[in-house]
């Protein structure tokens, strides 16, 4: 065995996502017997003595420039896993916020929403990027998107209650005036729960009037909410694994091909807060339910017409009116959505993915991915597992 490499983790385990990142780092280090991992508190008094630990590399989750400056001054390789700041002071591996927004938009479009909204904030870079990705994809489908951003104001302890009430009143006024039904993406699960609480207090029905989608898939945040929240899964283990792999490259003295790696989201965990179809046409709604229930089967337009008692011409016209897409496009979208989830498994061959996602051949899988995703299934898979 070669010389031991001491790696410091400066990552708080206070959220499900950061705990996933830590698990991914340990998953990578399990194949590295020369790695010694130590966890160090990210509080300032601990950072001041960080150099005493004589580490060979650091993986952190920090959006504070002052913290990153202290870490960088240790003069060892550093990988950051936070996108709280837009400033790229050290190499980082983070979730692709644009793709998170795009995936959320695609999800609401598939549910038939023709009105959408985004709850963001003004103090994190990733929240703004998620909103931009969300609205851009909706705009591509000519679906309006209202954007509201929370403000974060430093106030005295005695003013916290009044400030919170004022902020909630503003959010409610925005929420009240939105056209219904509306699909809303919140910047994180905490923001989604905040929205759900406002809806509950003001007797706004979830998901029939307002469908709410969060980000992080934090089990505690999602399940203590009423109703339970649907959420975008970020795949923190992949983030941690990739961060450890890149740190290993830096420790060996090699250069990284890029200073920032963006990892796509893993999918969406559906719970009660979005368990609806925002389609007033009962036949179209029935067709959509059939398509999604049979996404793993090689269904055709004829199969959908067998399930819905309408002529092809009439149903196609109604699909175009309500969804802005054809029946076949909706079928393909459902197959691709399922294939994306399956491709996250590195051990599943593409032929098996194609079969389980309802494609009639591997070639059909490749064609659908090229047309709808803009890349091959292999390229999409490599976004999760880089060699």
C-alpha positions, 0 to 999 in steps of 0.5 A: 500500500502506498502512502496514506492520503488524508481527506477532510470532509467539511460538510454538515449532515443537517440535510438529506442531500448533504448526507447523501453527498457524504455517503457517495464520498465514502462509497468512492473511498471504499475502493481506496484503501489508502484514503483516510477520511476525517470529518471536520466541523465547518464552523470558523473556530475549527477552520482556523486550525484546519492546517493542523490536520495535515490533509492532502485534500478537502471536499466541502459544501460551502457557499460562503466566500470567506469560508472558501478563502480560508479553505483555499489558503491551506494550499491543498486540492479542494472540491466544493459541492455547493452552488449557493454562490455563482462565483467559482472560486474552487472546482466544484461538482453540483446539481445542474440547476437549469436541468432541474428547472427543465425537468420540472417544467416537462413534468407539469406539461405532462400533467396538462398544466397550461399555467405555471409559476415559480417560487424562488429566492434572492439569496442563492444562485441555484434558486435563480438558475432553477427558475430560469431553466423552468421558465425557459422550457415553459416558454418553449411550449408557450406556457406562461410562468409567473415568478415570485422571489422571496427576500431575505432581510437581516432584522433584529430578533424583535422584528422577526415575527412581523417580517415573516408575517409581511413576507407571507402576506406578499406570497399569499397575494401572489398565490391568490392572484395566479390563474388556477389550476397552476403548477408551481415549482419551489426552489427547494422542499422548504419553499414548497412546504412554506407554500403548502402551509399558506395554501392550508391556512387560506383554504386553497386546494392542493393539488386541484387548484395548486400543484406544488413541486419541491427540490431535494426529495428531503424525506422529512420536509416532504412528509411532514408537509400536508399534503406530502410533497412531490420533489425532484431527486438530486442524486447526492450520492452521485455528487459525492462520488464524483467529487471524491473521484475528481479530488483523487485526480487533483491529489495525484497532481493531474489537471481536471478537464473542467472546473465545474461538473453539472450532474442532472437530476435523478427524476421526480418522486411523486406524492400527493401535492402533484397527484392530479391531471390539470386537463378539463377534457375527461377523454384526454385525461383518461388517455394520459392516465392510460399512457403513463400507466403503461409507459413500460409497454410498447403501446401505440396510438391504436392502443390508446384509441382502444382505451378511449372511445373517440376517433383518432381525428377527434382525440388528436385534435383535443390532444393538440388543444390541451397539451400542445402535443400529439398522442404519439409525442405523449407516448414517446415522452412517457417512454423517455421519462421511464428510460431516464430513470432506468439509465441511472442504474449503471449495471442495466444494459441499454437493451434491457432499458429499451425493453423495460421502458416500452421501446420496441428496439434499442434503435428506437430508444436511441432515436427517441433520445436524440429527438427529445433529449438531444443526446444518446442514452450512453451520453445521458448515462455518463452524466451520472457515472463518469469514467 
